[in-house]
Amino acid sequence: PEIPADKRTLNQFRRFTGRTEGLSISFEAHLLGTKIEFDEENGTLTLKGLPTALLDQLKRAKA
């Protein structure tokens, strides 16, 4: 017999991905609303809690 899948659990494994003009982004659906905020009105994403290695690269590039 089969066990029916729990939609909430399955959604946690879903990924959002996109690519355009030198930008590539991919993240797990469960991060939306916590570490990633989506502003539908302005079509923007706000990322929180960036990886340390990425922060270091950005700081060096800005200097």
Secondary structure, DSSP 4 states (H G I P E B T S, - for coil): -PPPPPHHHHHHT-EEEEEETTEEEEEEGGGBTTTEEEETTTTEEEE-S--HHHHHHHHHHH-
